[in-house]
Amino acid sequence: MLEAKAYVIKNKKKELELMETKNVNSHHDEEVIDYANTSEFMTFELGKMKYAIELPKIREILTYPDNITTLPNTSKWVKGLINLRGEVVPILDIRTKFKTGAPIYNENTAVIAVITKDKRMIGIVVDKVDDVQRLDTSTLAPVSDMGSAIPSKYLKGFVRLANNQMLVIMDIEAVVHKDELKD
């Protein structure tokens, strides 16, 4: 009787080992996503091109406000100031700065409120906000001065999406840098 129990236990151990081996092997067949090289980006349109900004830099997205206080003696791309929950926020129309086409103000026009490294909040005007996408930043390719309305010093690079469309990653820190506001 004791021998029969020992035989059953040995068989159970072998079954468990076999199951563990199958489980380990089945994990190798699954697609592994490396989140270490991915980030989330908000995509938007300027003219006919699609751009993106890192999601953590965005505070909120607004419809284009009617109550912008204009400022005298500023660049054409500085639209003015708004009060956003008690904070004074400059509104910059990057469509004008980068000449991406005649700026049209309609129901799609949006303001993306971004937070800079030095904790300034700035609103940038875009033609249309699209969606949030997780992108593999290790596939980021450099952008030359050819092929984009925006000079390469304001861009981090581009990625090719699954639908073969090009998505340009904007360096928002460079675009809204304090020195840029002086032109």
Backbone as a chain_set.jsonl record, in Angstrom:
{"seq": "MLEAKAYVIKNKKKELELMETKNVNSHHDEEVIDYANTSEFMTFELGKMKYAIELPKIREILTYPDNITTLPNTSKWVKGLINLRGEVVPILDIRTKFKTGAPIYNENTAVIAVITKDKRMIGIVVDKVDDVQRLDTSTLAPVSDMGSAIPSKYLKGFVRLANNQMLVIMDIEAVVHKDELKD", "coords": {"N": [[0.823, -1.186, 0.0], [1.941, 1.198, 0.814], [3.847, 1.468, -1.178], [2.252, 1.946, -3.407], [1.158, 4.471, -2.829], [3.497, 6.022, -2.899], [4.15, 5.744, -5.592], [1.988, 7.09, -6.801], [2.41, 9.688, -5.83], [4.901, 10.258, -7.012], [4.121, 10.288, -9.704], [2.334, 12.457, -9.668], [4.109, 14.541, -9.079], [5.643, 14.496, -11.417], [3.659, 15.222, -13.254], [3.099, 17.841, -12.359], [5.612, 19.052, -12.831], [5.714, 18.835, -15.595], [3.52, 20.446, -16.281], [4.446, 22.932, -15.333], [6.622, 23.317, -17.045], [5.275, 23.546, -19.49], [3.841, 25.92, -18.98], [5.922, 27.781, -18.696], [7.042, 27.698, -21.265], [4.853, 28.59, -22.758], [4.753, 31.272, -22.124], [6.849, 32.315, -23.565], [5.905, 32.398, -26.124], [4.138, 34.508, -26.226], [3.656, 37.96, -27.186], [5.929, 40.363, -26.14], [5.802, 43.463, -24.623], [7.862, 46.184, -24.419], [7.802, 48.425, -22.127], [9.617, 50.214, -21.148], [10.816, 51.719, -23.122], [8.771, 53.246, -24.129], [6.439, 55.963, -24.439], [3.684, 58.13, -23.667], [1.937, 60.206, -25.924], [0.342, 63.238, -26.939], [-1.432, 63.783, -29.822], [-1.696, 66.113, -32.52], [-2.859, 68.47, -35.019], [-1.243, 70.642, -37.321], [-1.752, 72.665, -39.868], [-1.355, 70.593, -42.629], [0.095, 68.612, -41.467], [0.856, 66.134, -38.948], [1.515, 66.269, -35.531], [3.143, 65.723, -32.305], [3.168, 65.879, -28.715], [4.781, 65.205, -25.618], [2.786, 63.566, -23.272], [2.929, 63.996, -20.39], [3.695, 66.687, -20.238], [1.479, 68.181, -20.726], [-1.1, 70.107, -19.409], [-3.858, 70.714, -19.697], [-6.52, 70.697, -22.181], [-8.054, 73.106, -24.162], [-10.939, 74.702, -25.636], [-10.687, 77.178, -28.219], [-10.342, 80.26, -26.685], [-12.682, 82.998, -26.245], [-12.153, 85.271, -24.847], [-9.479, 86.627, -24.886], [-6.919, 88.619, -23.691], [-5.342, 91.018, -25.429], [-1.932, 91.912, -26.103], [0.063, 94.823, -26.373], [2.645, 95.658, -28.789], [3.814, 93.093, -29.33], [4.932, 89.976, -30.807], [3.342, 88.667, -33.792], [2.526, 86.062, -33.377], [2.022, 85.86, -30.681], [-0.819, 85.737, -29.079], [-2.065, 86.756, -26.816], [-3.221, 87.024, -23.397], [-4.797, 84.776, -21.058], [-7.011, 84.032, -18.316], [-6.631, 81.268, -16.528], [-8.102, 79.338, -14.413], [-7.342, 81.049, -12.298], [-4.701, 81.498, -12.897], [-2.473, 83.372, -14.875], [-2.091, 82.989, -18.268], [-0.085, 82.921, -21.105], [-1.046, 82.959, -24.544], [-0.046, 81.36, -27.38], [0.118, 81.35, -30.841], [1.203, 78.901, -32.592], [0.873, 78.182, -35.16], [0.971, 80.492, -36.625], [3.583, 81.349, -36.031], [5.137, 79.309, -37.253], [4.233, 79.35, -39.806], [2.292, 77.513, -40.972], [0.182, 77.603, -42.63], [-2.753, 79.59, -43.398], [-4.094, 80.757, -40.414], [-7.013, 79.362, -39.148], [-9.86, 79.931, -37.268], [-11.993, 77.915, -35.75], [-14.496, 75.466, -34.739], [-12.817, 73.3, -34.304], [-10.382, 74.354, -33.574], [-7.968, 74.486, -31.068], [-6.524, 74.958, -27.771], [-3.611, 73.943, -26.323], [-2.621, 73.583, -23.137], [0.468, 73.757, -21.8], [3.017, 72.7, -19.508], [6.085, 73.982, -18.644], [9.598, 73.086, -18.075], [10.554, 74.944, -16.25], [8.31, 75.486, -14.814], [6.385, 77.207, -15.966], [3.188, 77.97, -17.305], [1.872, 77.652, -20.492], [-0.164, 78.389, -23.258], [-0.671, 76.799, -26.321], [-1.77, 77.296, -29.622], [-3.494, 75.158, -31.785], [-4.51, 73.514, -34.858], [-6.158, 71.258, -34.636], [-6.864, 68.888, -32.098], [-5.972, 65.536, -31.754], [-5.57, 62.558, -30.617], [-4.435, 60.374, -27.911], [-1.412, 58.608, -28.022], [0.596, 55.721, -27.539], [3.973, 55.529, -27.949], [6.928, 54.01, -29.259], [9.805, 55.176, -28.211], [12.377, 54.525, -28.861], [12.472, 54.19, -31.551], [12.574, 56.649, -32.659], [13.347, 58.856, -35.197], [15.792, 61.118, -36.582], [15.019, 64.508, -37.583], [15.349, 66.323, -40.536], [16.019, 69.64, -41.858], [14.608, 69.729, -44.117], [11.402, 68.968, -45.378], [9.631, 69.572, -43.306], [7.517, 72.134, -42.083], [8.32, 73.328, -39.837], [11.283, 74.417, -38.303], [14.1, 72.239, -37.654], [15.269, 72.57, -35.127], [13.239, 72.832, -33.339], [12.122, 70.403, -33.083], [11.983, 66.985, -31.982], [12.179, 64.641, -33.357], [10.938, 62.032, -35.547], [8.381, 59.499, -35.886], [7.335, 56.581, -37.589], [4.1, 55.61, -38.094], [1.825, 52.784, -37.651], [0.057, 52.852, -39.809], [1.668, 53.818, -41.748], [1.915, 56.54, -41.756], [3.601, 59.619, -41.067], [4.629, 60.858, -37.938], [5.46, 63.707, -36.293], [7.513, 64.572, -33.625], [7.29, 67.138, -31.403], [9.505, 69.451, -29.874], [8.565, 70.879, -27.286], [9.597, 72.435, -25.259], [11.671, 73.867, -26.501], [10.169, 75.331, -28.358], [8.574, 77.079, -26.786], [10.429, 78.424, -25.296], [11.86, 80.998, -23.252], [13.526, 82.781, -24.667], [12.493, 82.586, -27.227], [10.152, 83.986, -27.107], [10.885, 86.578, -27.304], [11.241, 87.395, -29.934]], "CA": [[0.0, 0.0, 0.0], [2.852, 2.32, 0.885], [4.463, 1.585, -2.495], [1.245, 2.518, -4.308], [1.089, 5.914, -2.529], [4.743, 6.615, -3.387], [4.034, 5.773, -7.045], [1.034, 8.155, -7.122], [3.078, 10.961, -5.53], [5.898, 10.461, -8.067], [3.398, 10.649, -10.919], [1.806, 13.819, -9.476], [5.256, 15.443, -9.213], [5.979, 14.562, -12.839], [2.605, 16.008, -13.897], [3.324, 19.242, -12.001], [6.8, 19.518, -13.551], [5.313, 18.944, -16.991], [2.656, 21.632, -16.38], [5.294, 24.11, -15.162], [7.381, 23.457, -18.284], [4.347, 24.071, -20.5], [3.551, 27.322, -18.647], [7.114, 28.586, -19.011], [7.152, 27.779, -22.716], [3.76, 29.385, -23.32], [5.075, 32.689, -21.934], [7.782, 32.717, -24.616], [5.155, 32.586, -27.364], [3.391, 35.758, -26.168], [4.411, 39.156, -27.57], [6.338, 41.123, -24.97], [5.874, 44.898, -24.886], [8.878, 46.817, -23.584], [7.29, 49.749, -21.761], [10.735, 51.079, -20.759], [11.125, 52.602, -24.249], [7.564, 53.865, -24.669], [5.857, 57.107, -23.742], [2.411, 58.548, -24.231], [1.998, 61.491, -26.595], [-0.901, 63.821, -27.452], [-1.233, 64.147, -31.218], [-2.482, 67.255, -32.977], [-2.574, 68.878, -36.39], [-0.881, 72.012, -37.71], [-1.825, 72.578, -41.327], [-1.608, 69.233, -43.104], [0.997, 67.681, -40.782], [0.472, 65.641, -37.631], [2.594, 66.436, -34.554], [2.85, 65.169, -30.986], [3.864, 66.407, -27.531], [4.737, 64.24, -24.517], [1.581, 63.751, -22.466], [3.153, 64.597, -19.066], [3.895, 68.135, -20.33], [0.194, 68.826, -20.984], [-1.968, 70.29, -18.236], [-5.22, 70.515, -20.176], [-6.829, 71.113, -23.548], [-9.177, 74.04, -24.125], [-11.405, 75.261, -26.9], [-10.069, 78.493, -28.378], [-11.127, 81.188, -25.86], [-13.151, 84.273, -26.809], [-11.723, 86.373, -23.982], [-8.02, 86.775, -24.809], [-6.461, 90.001, -23.529], [-4.206, 91.227, -26.338], [-0.809, 92.675, -25.56], [0.668, 95.69, -27.396], [4.062, 95.507, -29.13], [4.28, 91.702, -29.256], [4.956, 89.278, -32.094], [2.019, 88.257, -34.279], [2.158, 84.738, -32.872], [1.586, 85.999, -29.29], [-2.216, 86.166, -29.185], [-2.434, 87.507, -25.618], [-3.263, 86.329, -22.11], [-6.085, 84.365, -20.514], [-7.015, 83.619, -16.926], [-6.984, 79.858, -16.466], [-8.242, 78.937, -12.999], [-6.581, 81.948, -11.441], [-3.329, 81.65, -13.378], [-2.371, 84.109, -16.132], [-1.443, 82.095, -19.226], [0.077, 83.467, -22.461], [-1.534, 82.122, -25.63], [0.848, 81.492, -28.522], [-0.381, 80.651, -32.019], [2.386, 78.367, -33.271], [0.56, 78.097, -36.589], [1.472, 81.758, -37.181], [5.05, 81.343, -35.906], [5.755, 78.38, -38.187], [3.625, 79.548, -41.137], [1.766, 76.222, -41.43], [-1.031, 77.889, -43.39], [-3.546, 80.671, -42.81], [-4.786, 80.26, -39.218], [-8.474, 79.396, -39.17], [-10.409, 79.758, -35.922], [-13.304, 77.286, -35.846], [-14.813, 74.568, -33.616], [-11.701, 72.372, -34.099], [-9.217, 75.07, -33.044], [-7.802, 74.176, -29.644], [-5.348, 75.448, -27.058], [-3.004, 72.935, -25.454], [-1.902, 74.232, -22.034], [1.637, 72.952, -21.455], [3.831, 73.124, -18.369], [7.504, 73.891, -18.997], [10.487, 72.625, -17.0], [10.654, 75.993, -15.223], [6.973, 75.579, -14.207], [5.498, 78.182, -16.599], [2.116, 77.378, -18.102], [1.725, 78.378, -21.753], [-1.139, 77.783, -24.155], [-0.314, 76.84, -27.741], [-2.943, 77.125, -30.477], [-3.328, 74.159, -32.84], [-5.696, 73.376, -35.708], [-7.044, 70.205, -34.143], [-6.278, 67.885, -31.214], [-6.423, 64.221, -32.188], [-5.725, 61.568, -29.561], [-3.23, 59.975, -27.182], [-0.812, 57.394, -28.567], [1.822, 55.213, -26.898], [4.971, 55.373, -29.005], [8.232, 53.465, -28.911], [10.741, 56.285, -28.412], [13.658, 54.041, -29.398], [12.389, 54.241, -33.012], [12.563, 58.057, -33.044], [14.343, 59.161, -36.229], [16.06, 62.556, -36.627], [14.327, 65.292, -38.607], [16.202, 67.309, -41.201], [15.3, 70.884, -42.119], [13.767, 69.497, -45.294], [10.249, 68.109, -45.156], [8.717, 70.053, -42.277], [7.386, 73.59, -42.053], [8.934, 73.759, -38.582], [12.736, 74.152, -38.274], [14.45, 71.049, -36.881], [15.653, 72.868, -33.74], [12.024, 72.764, -32.532], [11.59, 69.047, -33.202], [12.792, 65.917, -31.398], [12.326, 63.588, -34.349], [9.656, 61.525, -36.033], [8.166, 58.058, -35.905], [6.405, 56.133, -38.622], [3.0, 54.887, -37.457], [1.435, 51.516, -38.283], [-0.598, 53.146, -41.092], [2.73, 54.395, -42.572], [1.888, 57.995, -41.654], [4.705, 60.157, -40.276], [4.228, 61.669, -36.792], [6.613, 64.505, -35.88], [7.512, 64.853, -32.188], [7.703, 68.523, -31.196], [10.232, 69.786, -28.65], [7.772, 72.014, -26.815], [10.483, 73.293, -24.449], [12.365, 74.763, -27.436], [9.179, 76.219, -28.986], [8.081, 78.114, -25.857], [11.552, 78.93, -24.486], [11.764, 82.439, -22.991], [14.194, 83.522, -25.755], [11.615, 82.572, -28.406], [9.084, 84.982, -26.913], [11.452, 87.913, -27.514], [11.294, 87.839, -31.333]], "C": [[0.866, 1.248, 0.0], [3.515, 2.562, -0.464], [3.51, 2.231, -3.495], [1.144, 4.022, -4.093], [2.326, 6.627, -3.07], [4.707, 6.738, -4.901], [3.112, 6.909, -7.496], [1.685, 9.522, -6.901], [4.115, 11.278, -6.595], [5.231, 10.913, -9.364], [2.842, 12.077, -10.834], [2.927, 14.849, -9.638], [5.629, 15.617, -10.675], [4.949, 15.394, -13.603], [2.793, 17.494, -13.623], [4.528, 19.813, -12.75], [6.479, 19.741, -15.026], [4.468, 20.194, -17.204], [3.486, 22.908, -16.268], [6.104, 24.373, -16.43], [6.502, 24.035, -19.381], [4.042, 25.537, -20.247], [4.717, 28.23, -19.002], [7.227, 28.768, -20.508], [6.053, 28.628, -23.323], [4.016, 30.876, -23.147], [6.018, 33.196, -23.02], [7.061, 33.01, -25.926], [4.408, 33.92, -27.395], [4.28, 36.927, -26.577], [4.696, 39.983, -26.32], [6.467, 42.592, -25.372], [6.86, 45.5, -23.903], [8.441, 48.248, -23.275], [8.406, 50.705, -21.345], [11.051, 52.086, -21.857], [9.894, 53.282, -24.834], [7.129, 55.034, -23.804], [4.534, 57.43, -24.406], [2.542, 59.974, -24.758], [0.596, 61.928, -27.007], [-0.616, 64.243, -28.884], [-2.176, 65.279, -31.599], [-2.064, 67.621, -34.388], [-2.233, 70.352, -36.465], [-0.831, 71.983, -39.224], [-2.151, 71.156, -41.718], [-0.755, 68.191, -42.395], [0.458, 67.317, -39.403], [1.695, 65.7, -36.722], [2.176, 65.811, -33.229], [3.714, 65.845, -29.927], [3.744, 65.346, -26.444], [3.557, 64.565, -23.608], [1.851, 64.374, -21.089], [3.355, 66.126, -19.091], [2.574, 68.898, -20.475], [-0.638, 68.901, -19.711], [-3.42, 70.069, -18.607], [-5.377, 71.024, -21.593], [-8.104, 71.942, -23.497], [-9.681, 74.325, -25.527], [-10.796, 76.656, -27.002], [-10.926, 79.523, -27.641], [-11.516, 82.476, -26.599], [-12.544, 85.466, -26.074], [-10.209, 86.452, -23.794], [-7.699, 88.258, -24.695], [-5.227, 90.181, -24.401], [-3.15, 92.101, -25.671], [-0.218, 93.54, -26.665], [2.142, 95.342, -27.608], [4.597, 94.083, -28.932], [4.279, 91.111, -30.665], [3.543, 88.871, -32.487], [1.578, 86.917, -33.7], [1.764, 84.747, -31.406], [0.176, 86.59, -29.322], [-2.652, 87.002, -27.996], [-2.414, 86.623, -24.387], [-4.687, 85.898, -21.781], [-5.908, 84.05, -19.037], [-7.511, 82.174, -16.9], [-6.94, 79.399, -15.019], [-7.343, 79.742, -12.075], [-5.144, 82.166, -11.852], [-3.34, 82.367, -14.724], [-1.52, 83.287, -17.1], [-1.316, 82.798, -20.576], [-0.413, 82.455, -23.491], [-0.685, 82.416, -26.863], [0.292, 80.689, -29.691], [0.811, 80.16, -32.827], [2.128, 78.167, -34.758], [1.085, 79.347, -37.297], [2.996, 81.766, -37.155], [5.699, 80.495, -36.991], [5.145, 78.419, -39.583], [3.129, 78.227, -41.736], [0.492, 76.38, -42.265], [-1.785, 79.012, -42.696], [-4.297, 80.134, -41.591], [-6.301, 80.447, -39.343], [-8.951, 79.109, -37.755], [-11.824, 79.208, -36.073], [-13.506, 76.353, -34.655], [-13.704, 73.557, -33.342], [-10.482, 73.033, -33.462], [-9.142, 74.852, -31.535], [-6.547, 74.839, -29.094], [-4.874, 74.317, -26.159], [-2.2, 73.686, -24.404], [-0.78, 73.302, -21.598], [2.352, 73.552, -20.254], [5.295, 72.917, -18.758], [8.324, 73.399, -17.811], [10.594, 73.649, -15.875], [9.278, 76.383, -14.673], [6.093, 76.7, -14.752], [4.399, 77.426, -17.327], [1.903, 78.272, -19.306], [0.713, 77.635, -22.609], [-0.673, 77.908, -25.593], [-1.559, 76.519, -28.57], [-2.597, 76.142, -31.586], [-4.626, 74.06, -33.645], [-6.689, 72.362, -35.155], [-6.27, 69.276, -33.226], [-6.848, 66.537, -31.616], [-6.623, 63.273, -31.012], [-4.398, 61.309, -28.857], [-2.73, 58.671, -27.787], [0.416, 57.019, -27.757], [2.793, 54.901, -28.026], [6.261, 54.798, -28.447], [9.27, 54.534, -29.24], [12.101, 55.822, -28.936], [13.654, 54.053, -30.928], [12.36, 55.676, -33.539], [13.701, 58.342, -34.029], [14.576, 60.672, -36.265], [15.316, 63.229, -37.779], [15.323, 66.266, -39.221], [15.382, 68.571, -41.42], [14.394, 70.756, -43.34], [12.569, 68.65, -44.873], [9.298, 68.542, -44.071], [8.687, 71.572, -42.321], [8.109, 74.167, -40.834], [10.428, 73.442, -38.612], [13.081, 73.017, -37.308], [14.846, 71.353, -35.437], [14.452, 72.825, -32.792], [11.419, 71.36, -32.504], [12.541, 68.027, -32.581], [13.066, 64.81, -32.403], [10.966, 63.167, -34.86], [9.612, 60.016, -35.908], [7.188, 57.747, -37.033], [5.371, 55.257, -37.928], [2.665, 53.614, -38.239], [0.785, 51.738, -39.646], [0.357, 53.825, -42.078], [2.729, 55.921, -42.599], [3.046, 58.452, -40.759], [4.141, 61.047, -39.167], [5.473, 62.372, -36.271], [6.476, 64.853, -34.398], [8.101, 66.239, -31.968], [8.453, 68.659, -29.87], [9.585, 71.048, -28.091], [8.6, 72.961, -25.943], [11.205, 74.304, -25.338], [11.386, 75.771, -28.036], [8.774, 77.365, -28.067], [9.168, 78.645, -24.927], [11.442, 80.453, -24.365], [12.406, 83.272, -24.1], [13.325, 83.592, -27.001], [10.541, 83.656, -28.301], [9.586, 86.409, -27.163], [11.42, 88.362, -28.964], [10.175, 88.769, -31.643]], "O": [[0.587, 2.221, -0.701], [3.726, 3.708, -0.86], [3.951, 2.998, -4.351], [1.053, 4.777, -5.061], [2.217, 7.715, -3.636], [5.184, 7.732, -5.447], [3.418, 7.61, -8.46], [1.514, 10.422, -7.724], [4.215, 12.42, -7.043], [5.723, 11.816, -10.04], [2.878, 12.818, -11.817], [2.73, 15.898, -10.252], [5.898, 16.729, -11.13], [5.305, 16.174, -14.487], [2.667, 18.317, -14.53], [4.47, 20.936, -13.249], [6.921, 20.721, -15.627], [4.663, 20.921, -18.177], [3.264, 23.86, -17.017], [6.256, 25.522, -16.843], [6.933, 24.919, -20.121], [3.986, 26.325, -21.191], [4.524, 29.318, -19.544], [7.482, 29.877, -20.979], [6.291, 29.322, -24.311], [3.537, 31.673, -23.954], [5.989, 34.379, -23.361], [7.553, 33.784, -26.746], [4.078, 34.414, -28.473], [5.49, 36.907, -26.356], [3.789, 40.263, -25.537], [7.154, 42.923, -26.338], [6.711, 45.344, -22.691], [8.679, 49.164, -24.061], [8.158, 51.902, -21.203], [11.505, 53.193, -21.565], [9.965, 53.842, -25.928], [7.41, 55.089, -22.607], [4.288, 57.057, -25.553], [3.167, 60.831, -24.133], [-0.237, 61.101, -27.376], [0.337, 64.981, -29.136], [-3.287, 65.394, -31.083], [-1.046, 67.145, -34.891], [-2.828, 71.191, -35.788], [0.045, 71.34, -39.803], [-3.107, 70.569, -41.21], [-0.868, 67.001, -42.692], [-0.287, 68.076, -38.782], [2.775, 65.24, -37.091], [1.023, 65.422, -33.043], [4.82, 66.312, -30.196], [2.724, 64.662, -26.353], [3.362, 65.719, -23.225], [1.066, 65.216, -20.652], [3.198, 66.781, -18.06], [2.551, 70.123, -20.358], [-0.852, 67.9, -19.027], [-4.137, 69.334, -17.929], [-4.496, 71.691, -22.136], [-9.097, 71.551, -22.884], [-8.933, 74.204, -26.497], [-10.431, 77.251, -25.988], [-12.115, 79.653, -27.935], [-10.78, 82.969, -27.455], [-12.441, 86.555, -26.639], [-9.715, 86.355, -22.67], [-8.155, 89.062, -25.509], [-4.188, 89.572, -24.148], [-3.448, 92.914, -24.795], [-0.015, 93.058, -27.78], [2.798, 94.801, -26.719], [5.704, 93.897, -28.425], [3.698, 91.678, -31.59], [2.66, 88.744, -31.638], [0.381, 86.669, -33.551], [1.226, 83.755, -30.914], [-0.004, 87.785, -29.56], [-3.516, 87.867, -28.135], [-1.702, 85.621, -24.325], [-5.655, 86.554, -22.165], [-4.792, 83.83, -18.567], [-8.669, 81.899, -17.214], [-5.874, 79.109, -14.475], [-6.676, 79.198, -11.194], [-4.433, 82.946, -11.218], [-4.119, 82.018, -15.611], [-0.38, 82.934, -16.797], [-2.321, 83.229, -21.14], [-0.221, 81.25, -23.333], [-0.61, 83.552, -27.331], [0.025, 79.495, -29.56], [1.367, 80.897, -33.642], [3.069, 77.999, -35.533], [1.58, 79.273, -38.421], [3.634, 82.144, -38.138], [6.695, 80.903, -37.588], [5.5, 77.613, -40.443], [3.493, 77.866, -42.855], [-0.188, 75.399, -42.565], [-1.496, 79.349, -41.548], [-5.053, 79.169, -41.707], [-6.791, 81.545, -39.608], [-8.499, 78.156, -37.12], [-12.741, 79.927, -36.471], [-12.772, 76.436, -33.671], [-13.652, 73.001, -32.245], [-9.642, 72.351, -32.875], [-10.132, 75.016, -30.821], [-5.642, 75.224, -29.835], [-5.632, 73.797, -25.34], [-1.215, 74.349, -24.728], [-1.026, 72.206, -21.094], [2.295, 74.759, -20.017], [5.696, 71.82, -19.15], [7.823, 73.305, -16.69], [10.71, 73.29, -14.704], [9.106, 77.476, -14.133], [5.147, 77.112, -14.082], [4.645, 76.365, -17.901], [1.77, 79.489, -19.175], [0.727, 76.406, -22.679], [-0.317, 78.998, -26.04], [-2.304, 75.59, -28.258], [-1.562, 76.259, -32.242], [-5.694, 74.463, -33.184], [-7.901, 72.575, -35.197], [-5.136, 68.909, -33.534], [-8.058, 66.397, -31.798], [-7.723, 63.188, -30.466], [-3.38, 61.931, -29.161], [-3.506, 57.748, -28.034], [1.184, 57.885, -27.338], [2.493, 54.125, -28.933], [6.635, 55.067, -27.306], [9.577, 54.769, -30.409], [12.892, 56.64, -29.404], [14.713, 53.938, -31.545], [12.146, 55.895, -34.732], [14.87, 58.098, -33.729], [13.648, 61.437, -36.004], [15.024, 62.61, -38.802], [16.054, 66.951, -38.505], [14.173, 68.569, -41.191], [13.515, 71.59, -43.559], [12.718, 67.712, -44.089], [8.238, 67.934, -43.918], [9.707, 72.216, -42.566], [8.463, 75.346, -40.809], [10.806, 72.31, -38.917], [12.435, 72.855, -36.272], [14.763, 70.462, -34.591], [14.627, 72.785, -31.574], [10.332, 71.158, -31.964], [13.76, 68.186, -32.647], [14.079, 64.118, -32.305], [9.966, 63.85, -34.64], [10.641, 59.344, -35.835], [6.328, 58.559, -37.374], [5.718, 54.284, -37.257], [3.161, 53.402, -39.345], [0.938, 50.911, -40.544], [-0.071, 54.344, -43.11], [3.462, 56.528, -43.379], [3.421, 57.759, -39.813], [3.279, 61.889, -39.42], [6.431, 61.72, -35.854], [5.444, 65.369, -33.969], [9.259, 66.493, -32.3], [8.075, 68.051, -28.869], [10.017, 72.159, -28.396], [8.326, 74.161, -25.899], [11.337, 75.47, -24.967], [11.733, 76.939, -28.207], [8.643, 78.503, -28.519], [8.869, 79.245, -23.894], [10.977, 81.115, -25.293], [11.903, 84.342, -24.443], [13.411, 84.56, -27.757], [10.082, 84.178, -29.318], [8.787, 87.343, -27.226], [11.551, 89.554, -29.241], [10.062, 89.242, -32.774]]}, "num_chains": 1, "name": "protein.A"}
